[in-house]
Amino acid sequence: MSVRRNFVVLSGVGLLTLLVGVRAPAMFRVAEVPAGSVEDGEGDDVRPQVAAVASPGRVEPRSEEIRVGTEITGKVRSLLVGERQQVEQSEALVVLENSEYVARLASAKAVVADKEAALQRVIAGARNQERLEAAAATDEARTVLDNKKAEWTRRKGLFEGGVIAREEFERSEHDFLAADARHRAAVQRQALLMDSARPEDVSRARADLDMALSAVAEAESAIAKTTIRSPIAGVVLRTHIRAGETVAPGPELPLVTVADLSSLRVRAEVDEADIDRVFPRQRSWVTATAYGDRRFFGSVVSVAPILGRKKLTRDDPTERIDTKVLEVLVELEADQQLPIGLRVDTFFEK
């Protein structure tokens, strides 16, 4: 019986050892560092750091990398900045050739001047000299009409008395009718010049002017687009073109890449099995192979509301890439210096 009891005790110890061995992979996620052994750039942190979650990440600027492109197709006249150069918001980065747009603007402005003059003529109506001229023309036409009418009346009597031929009578009648038509035309022209502008005429003239102004605005906008400016204050990370090259719009055809480097962030990908261990303002740190045991501290500033596909891989053929991940942004503490794009290991404090 004594031998049997000892066998049972030993079997229980073996079972406990087996259970501990099964839980070992889960314990791999937790790392503890002895007090006083962690350097955060401002002195020794005497607290032990215990990581609840570890995940891959990538260093990026506060603003992310902004790829500045062009809205129009053109040839690069000059590249005004170089890599690592500090730029202000709206500072010119690239200038394209714009002589064609300048010519269009000059032509459009000439059309505007003509349409403005036409509108003023419609609103003001005829000049006083034109009104006097029209009145004189009406008087002259009336005098001619009176003479032709008198001549027609006289010849009509002669024709009825058999003194003149029908052909001569009809000629005088034709002259009388022509004089009457010219008189009525003169009267209408005088009335038009004396009358104020019709609303529809003013509206039409204004519409013509508005179209001309739109052409000017379009030409000015095109000229403005030939100067590509920085959308933010930051640093030029990369230039992608040279003077003389032809560029075109397109998200895959940037001219310059700029970024705000006032602070750095790490975009980490947390496995879906660990998302309940990550939360805003959580203390975190990152490490990189190139920096050995050095740690760069920060805190969580953003947790994505939706899971996505994994983007960061370690070139390990055994690594799973079909798992879902949650993007988490960690803002590093001030004065942390790391290259943009560096792959790091991100640890979220327990």
Helices and strands as residue ranges (DSSP letters): H 2-27, E 38-39, E 44-45, E 51-61, E 66-68, E 74-79, E 86-87, E 92-96, H 99-124, H 128-160, H 166-194, H 199-225, E 227-229, E 234-239, E 246-247, E 256-259, E 264-271, G 272-277, E 283-287, G 289-291, E 296-303, E 308-309, E 324-332, E 343-349
